[in-house]
Amino acid sequence: MRACPNDRSDPGPADLWGMNYLDLKEQMFKRYFILVSVFLVAIGAAAQDRPSDPLNSLTMCVNDMGFHFDRKDRLPIGTTFRMVNSSAGQSRVSTADGYRLMMYRKSSSPLVNLKLERSADGQFNADRDVIIAQMKAIASQTKPPNQVNLEISMRDGIEILALNNPSIDHSPGVISFYTLFDARSNTVATAYLLNQRPEIREYSNDVEYAVLRNQFIDLLINCLSHPPQ
């Protein structure tokens, strides 16, 4: 069967916990860029047709407080959805626009794999439901003593969903998975916080990791709730 340009998928519940950070980095970006060589010329022309770039200021806003990205890649204009896995199978999440950023701080090992996306008109609530189902499915597949519960909260008008592994020692790939919803702008932010290579980690224990995690999530919430003009 011929591949569809829109057929992108996120790691499923079984994939997120247990891959090393290099596998995660490669997998998350390989799927995103697999069609670049095919659409390179078309993307250049299509970019001129985009009437605005509402997410660009958000990408610059998170480039702060010691956090910075080494690559910033915009979704091709023809990519209108991504696929996610849940207990009900695969479902689509609309993507009217989006960016992928690999975030660093002091270490040469990445700390956050970040997606900033804008839902298509009229699709935000449906996208939210699909993502919540995805995160519930991931949580349901965890078991004691490494049980992970889905945490849901609100701050400054931003809905925050979080899956936090209980210890960095049992999280070889993704330690935390956050999704932030801003219904006012139809924006969905997805942050995979990564377990850095032990020899160049910026944190030595769970408490130090939590401090860094909270600093980044606080920055992201502030950028979403007070969008730069």
Secondary structure, 3 states (H helix, E strand, C coil): CCCCCCCCECCCHHHHCCCCHHHHHHHHHHHHHCCHHHHHHHHHHHHCCCCCCCCHHHHHHCCCCCCEEEEEEECCCCCCEEEEEECCEEEEEECCEEEEEEEECCCCCCCEEEEEEECCCCCHHHHHHHHHHHHHHHHHCCCCCCCCCEEEEEECCEEEEEEECCCHHHCCCEEEEEEEEECCCCEEEEEEEECCCHHHCCCCCHHHHHHHHHHHHHHHHHHHHCCCC
